[in-house]
């Protein structure tokens, strides 16, 4: 890697790590996080629940962490941070694989 790219990568990692550490700030409010609304909350905000949401709400039920908590860790804040770090790692892995596949085709 070039020197400039190495510094940029380190900067990005520092920023992402800082954001992961800040994720428990969402626990300070009783309101749900953006995009994590239940059908009841959407109905309260919009006055109705979109048909597609009603139709597919039961299809997608995968939660790696139930409510961002980890069963073997009792501290909810650590669960949020761990969830964020795992999410960052998964996204990096996906982009690394895509980069590898795209450069292989050239």
Residue pairs with C-beta under 8 A, 6 or more apart in sequence:
1 9
16 88
17 85
19 84
20 81
20 84
20 85
20 88
21 81
23 80
23 81
23 83
23 84
24 76
24 77
24 80
24 81
26 33
26 80
27 76
27 77
27 80
32 38
32 41
37 45
39 49
39 53
39 54
39 57
42 49
42 50
42 53
43 49
64 83
64 86
65 79
65 82
65 83
68 76
68 79
68 80
68 83
69 76
69 79
70 78
70 79
70 82
70 83
73 79
73 82
